[in-house]
Amino acid sequence: MAFRHRLCVDLDGTLIKYDGWRGEHHFGDPIPGAVEFTKKLALIGEVVIYTARCRDGKHMAEVTAHLKQHGFYFDSVY
């Protein structure tokens, strides 16, 4: 099996706009260039989106849906 890098990227303030906590159901818009950045990362290895929003597992589906809606490239959310 070929070695693949695992690249972890934070969500709030890194991929999507964040100007303070507004609740678990509020998501900022993508930061300009962020979707393209994740596309380039996907060429290098496995892309893991890291967020404290999923610390208890309750909001994993909502975070994943938001990322997919905006076209982010990722393999998993942690």
C-alpha positions as CSV (number, residue, x, y, z in Angstrom):
1,M,0.0,0.0,0.0
2,A,1.4,3.4,-0.9
3,F,2.0,6.0,1.8
4,R,-0.5,8.9,1.8
5,H,-0.2,12.1,3.8
6,R,-3.0,13.0,6.2
7,L,-3.6,16.8,6.2
8,C,-5.7,18.3,8.9
9,V,-7.3,21.7,8.5
10,D,-9.4,23.7,11.0
11,L,-12.9,24.7,10.0
12,D,-13.9,28.0,11.7
13,G,-11.7,30.9,10.7
14,T,-9.6,28.8,8.4
15,L,-12.0,27.5,5.8
16,I,-15.1,29.4,6.7
17,K,-15.5,32.9,8.0
18,Y,-15.8,33.1,11.8
19,D,-16.5,36.3,13.8
20,G,-17.5,34.8,17.1
21,W,-19.7,31.9,18.3
22,R,-23.3,32.4,17.1
23,G,-24.6,28.9,17.9
24,E,-24.0,25.4,16.7
25,H,-26.3,25.9,13.6
26,H,-24.6,29.0,12.3
27,F,-21.9,28.6,9.7
28,G,-19.9,31.3,8.0
29,D,-19.4,31.6,4.3
30,P,-16.3,30.0,2.7
31,I,-13.2,32.2,2.9
32,P,-12.1,33.2,-0.6
33,G,-9.8,30.5,-2.0
34,A,-10.6,28.0,0.7
35,V,-12.4,25.5,-1.6
36,E,-9.6,25.6,-4.1
37,F,-7.1,25.1,-1.3
38,T,-8.8,21.9,-0.1
39,K,-8.8,20.7,-3.8
40,K,-5.0,21.1,-3.9
41,L,-4.6,19.4,-0.6
42,A,-6.7,16.4,-1.9
43,L,-4.0,15.9,-4.6
44,I,-1.4,15.5,-1.8
45,G,-3.2,13.2,0.6
46,E,-6.2,12.6,2.8
47,V,-7.9,15.8,3.9
48,V,-9.4,15.8,7.4
49,I,-11.4,18.8,8.5
50,Y,-11.0,19.4,12.2
51,T,-13.6,21.2,14.3
52,A,-14.7,21.5,17.9
53,R,-18.3,21.6,16.7
54,C,-18.2,17.8,16.5
55,R,-16.7,17.2,19.9
56,D,-19.7,15.1,21.0
57,G,-20.5,13.8,17.6
58,K,-24.0,15.4,17.5
59,H,-23.3,17.9,14.7
60,M,-21.2,15.8,12.3
61,A,-23.9,15.4,9.7
62,E,-24.6,19.2,9.7
63,V,-21.0,20.1,9.4
64,T,-20.5,17.5,6.6
65,A,-23.5,18.8,4.7
66,H,-22.3,22.4,4.9
67,L,-18.9,21.5,3.6
68,K,-20.4,19.5,0.7
69,Q,-22.9,22.3,-0.1
70,H,-20.0,24.6,-0.7
71,G,-17.9,22.1,-2.7
72,F,-15.0,21.5,-0.2
73,Y,-12.8,18.6,-0.9
74,F,-12.3,16.4,2.2
75,D,-12.2,12.7,3.3
76,S,-13.5,13.1,6.8
77,V,-14.5,15.4,9.6
78,Y,-13.1,15.0,13.1
